[in-house]
């Protein structure tokens, strides 16, 4: 017996039906092809299988990417890339994947005119790679694209006096984040994930969300002091009892407060660079501490103070 067709789904393309929560298309007499319960995915599959032209085909692929791929990424990356997908959808959503050309991506970069356009096109390139995986394309047309908007590595240097002044004006939670970020040079998301049970007797244990690697950090008097203050301050097991978005809001409030006083607030990742620079000056290996795969990456983005040269005489 054929499933009961809902008559109120007049917005669906001809030949695509909804039965309860499930989308189907006909395979033959009294036979149906199941397309899932997600409308965006069903439209893409329907267009592929029927050879039809679903409205906004790439737009539907962006939606599938948002549902299936974005949740696999770090929270901060998720928020950023969801906004990037919205912008990409406005420009490319009406197209089919096979219609994308490198000239289209280059025009997008030139039109936006900012270094952030490089990230947008990198995301579009990965979406098209997934199109190959999902059998919508045979090859990614942007795979070998080299064109980029010129961009310069961030060179903000946070001096010890500036760090001290900001810590004096910051609320306790942000003050201890600044202190901890400089001491251990970890990413913000990794520090927000720390709990009191990571503070073992032998080391402070950190799990890097970006790489999945485990890190053991040796205790120093300063590190013990700041973790103790965080444990005493927190109402639960977390060292930082605040969400990622909550931290962003608190940081923006501090930024506005300092702007009134004439200060331009640094970013947390600038403290990671300060840690790398001071580690190198003390004879350590910042590349090893930061877990980078290459020395070039450390030098380009984190060693901002410049090399030291000894005069001949």
N, C-alpha and C positions, 0 to 999 in steps of 0.2 A: 504494500500500500504506500502511495506517495505521501510525504509529510504535508501537513496543512500549511498552505501559503498564507501569510499575513497580507491582507489587501491594503493596509494603510502604509506600506513601504513603497510608495510611489516615487520616492527620491532615488531609488536604486536604479542602476543601469538595466536596460532590458535584458533579461536572461539571468539576472542575479536575484536570488530570493532569500528571505529571512524566515526561518522556521524556529519559533521560540527565540532563543538567544543565538542560534547558529545560522551562519550564512552558507548557502549552497548554490551550485549551478548544475544544470542538467548535463548528464553524460550520455544519456540515451533514454529510451522508453522506460519510465519508472526507475531510472537510475540517477543518482545524484553524486556530485563531487563536493565533499565537505571542505569549506574554506576557512574554518575557524570562527571564533566569536568576536574578533576585533574587526571593525568595519574597514579601517585603513588597510590592514593586511589583506582582508577579503577583496577589496577593490584592486589591489596590486595583483593578487593571484588571479582574479577574474580576468583582468586585462591581459595577463601573460598567457593564460590557458586558452582564451577565446580569440586572441589576436586582435582584440578590440582596442579602443582608445579611451581608457578611463580618464575622466576629467582630472587635471592636476596630477598626472601620474607620478612625477618626481616628488610632488607635495606629499603623496601617500607614502612614498619611500622614506621621506624625512620623518614622517610620523612613526613608521615601523622602527626606524633607527632610534628614535627617541624612546620608544617603549622597550626595545630589546637590548640596545647597546649602551645608552646613557647610564642606566642604573649600575653598570659594571665599573664605572669610573669613580674617582674621588669626589666627595660632596662639592667642593669648590669648583671642580671641573664640570660637574653636572650642571650647576647653575649657569656657568659661563657658556657652555655649549648649547644649552636649551635656548638661550637668548640668541646665539649665533645661528641656530637652525631657523629661528623665526625670520631673521634677516635674509638668510639664504633662500628661504621659501618664497619671500616676496619677489626675489629676482629670478630664481630658477624653478619655482614650484610648478609652473605651467608646462615645463619641458619634459621630455623623456630622457632617460639616462644616456641613450645612444646619440642624442642631439647635442650634448655638451661638447664643446671644443675648447682647446687651450686658449684661443682668442677670447672666448667668453669669460674665462677666469681672469685673464690679463686685464680685460676691460673692467671687471669688477674691482680688482686691486687698484687700478688707476682712478676709477670713479670715487672709491672710498678714500683714497689718498692718505691712508694711515697704515702704520705697521701692523695694527690689529687685523687688517685685511689678510695678512699672511696666515693668521690663525684660522680665519674663516675658510680660506681656500684649502688649508690643510684638512679641516673638518670635511669639506665637500669631497676632497680626494679620498678620505677614508670611507665616506658614504658610498662613493662609487666603487671602492674596493669591496665593500659589503654587497654591492649589486652583483659583482662577479661571483661572490660566494653564494648569493641567493639565486643565481642563474638568470639574472636580468640582462647581464652584459657578458661578453666574452673576454673583454680587456678593458682596463681602466684608462680612459683617454688622458687623464691628468697625471699618470704615474711618473712620467719623466719630465714633468714641467719644472723648470728651474727659475722662472721669473718670480721675483719677490719685490715688495716695497722696501727700499733701503731702510735699515734700522740699526741703531747703535745700542750696544750693551749698556745696561744701567750702570751708572758710576757713582751713585750716592754713597758717601762715606759718613758713617756715624762715629763721631769722636767721643771719647769717654765722658767729657764734660757735658756734651749734649745729651748723652744717654742718662746721665745722673740728673740733669735738670728735668727731663721728661718724666723720669720715674718719680720725682718729688711731686709732680702735678697729677700723676695718674692715680686712679682708684686702685685698691690693693690687688685685685685680680690681674689687671693690666700691668701693674708694676712688677709683679712676680713673673708674668709672661715675658716681659722685656728682659728681666734678669736671667731667666732660664734660657731664653733664646740665644742670648749672647754667650752664656756659659757652655752650652752643648751644641749649638749650631744646627739644631734639627728643624725640620719643616713645621709650620704652625699646626697643620692637621695632626701630625704625629704627637705633638705636645698636648694638644687638646684631648687626645685619646689616652693619655697617661692616667693610671690609677694608683692608689696607695699600695696595691699588691705588686706593682712593678718595681717598687722601691725595696729590693732585696738587701740582705746583709752584705753581699759581695759586690753587686753592681746595681745601677739603675738600668732596667731592661726596657728597650724601645723597639717597637715594631714599625718599620717604615711602610706606610700605606702605599706609596708609589711603586716601590720595588719588591715589597714582600720580605725584605731581608730583616734579620734580627740583629740588634745592636746592643752591646754591653758597654755601659759608660762607667768609668772608674769614679769612685766617690772622691770629692775634695771637700774641704770645710765649707766653701761657698755653696756648693751644690747641696750639701746636707742641710744647710740653713734654709735655702729657698724651698726645698721640698718639704721640710718640717713646717714652714709657715703655710704652705699650700694645704698640707694635710690638716693642720689646725683650723684653717679657714673653711674647708669644704664640709658641707653637711652630709656627704655620702662618700662613696669609694673613689670618686673622680678627683684628680688634682685640680682640674678646672671644671667646676660644675656649671657649664654654660655651653650652649649649642654653637655651631659654626656661625649661623646667622646672628645669634645673640652677641657673639664676639665681634662680628663686623659692625653691628650697631654701636656697641660700646666704644670701639676704636674710632668710629666716625664722630662720636660725641667728643672724644678726647681731641681729635684733629681740629674740630671747630673751636673748642676751648682754647687751644694753643694758637690758632690763627688770629684770634682776638688779641692775643698777647704778642703777635708778630713772629711766631714760630711756624715753620713748615715741618709737620710731623713726618718722620721716616716710616718705612714699611717694616714689618716683621722680618721679611727676607733680607733686608739690609743688615739686620743683626747677624744673620747667618753669614753674610759676607764679612762682617766685622770679626766674627769668630775665626773665619778662614784666614784672614789677613794676619791677625795676631798669632794664630797657630804657626803660620809660616815664619813670622818674625822671631818666634821663640825657638825655631829650629825643628818644628813638627812638620807633619805631612797632611796638609789640608785635603788633598785628593782622597787619601785613605779615610780620614775622619768623616768626610761628606759622602763616601760611598760612590764616588763618580767612577765611571768606566774609563775615562780618559783624563789625562792631565790638562788637555786643551780646554775641556769644558770648565774646569776649575779656574783656569787662568782667564778665560773669556768673561765669565759671569761673576766671579767671587773674589778674585785677587785684584782689588780696585786701587790699592795704595801705591802700586808701582814697585818695581824691583829696587833693591838697595845697591848702590855703587860706592866702593871705597876709592877715594882719590889716590893717585900715585904717591903724592907726598903732601 
